[in-house]
Structures are given as structure tokens and as C-alpha cells.
Amino acid sequence: MEEEGVGPDRTILLGFSQGTMLSLHVAPRRAAPLAGIVAFSLSQAGFDVYAHVMKGTGHGIAPDGLSVALAFMRDRLGM
């Protein structure tokens, strides 16, 4: 982030499956809060969440889930 000149308030972690676990492990341990986390495949980790259920998707991400994630990121980054 420092190298690219992007602050924590402009950074969103995004993860799927194990990447979700890593994002949810790293983000709350940072001194400065991040703009947000997009976490696919995990809904009960003690965080305030906006949930979107993609029925019949299995272990993957459906296009509607990506649209919801993009809308969340745009909202958090004020875009």
C-alpha cells in the first residue's frame, strides 16, 4: 500500500474461500482500519456483514455475487 501510495481508507481486501479466511484474519489485526472486506463463502465471523445468498452456486461465485461485491466496494470507496 505504501509503495503504491494507497492508504488503508482506500483499501479493500477481497477473498474467496481460504482467501476469505485470510482477509478476515488480517483486517481486524491492522492498526489502521481498512475501507472494507469482500468475503465470499463466510457469513458468521462476528463482523457487521451485508449478505447475499447465491442459491445453487456451489463452491464458486455467481455473476450476481460479483455485482453485489462491486456495488459494496464502490459504496465504501465513495465511487
LINKANOR-V379825 format. One record per pair of residues at least 6 apart in sequence whose C-alpha atoms are under 8 Angstrom apart, sorted by the first residue. I is the first residue (numbers start at 1). J is the second residue. If there is no record, write none. Layout:
((I	J) (I	J))
This chain:
((1	7) (1	8) (8	32) (8	33) (8	34) (8	35) (9	33) (9	34) (9	35) (9	77) (10	34) (10	35) (10	77) (11	34) (11	35) (11	36) (12	34) (12	35) (12	36) (12	37) (12	38) (12	73) (13	23) (13	27) (13	34) (13	36) (13	37) (13	38) (14	20) (14	23) (14	37) (14	38) (14	39) (15	21) (15	22) (15	23) (15	38) (15	39) (15	40) (16	39) (16	40) (16	41) (17	39) (17	40) (17	41) (17	42) (19	39) (20	38) (20	39) (20	40) (20	41) (20	42) (21	42) (23	37) (23	39) (24	37) (24	39) (24	45) (27	33) (27	34) (27	37) (35	76) (35	77) (36	73) (36	76) (38	69) (38	73) (40	61) (41	59) (43	49) (43	51) (52	65) (52	68) (54	61) (54	62) (54	64) (54	65))
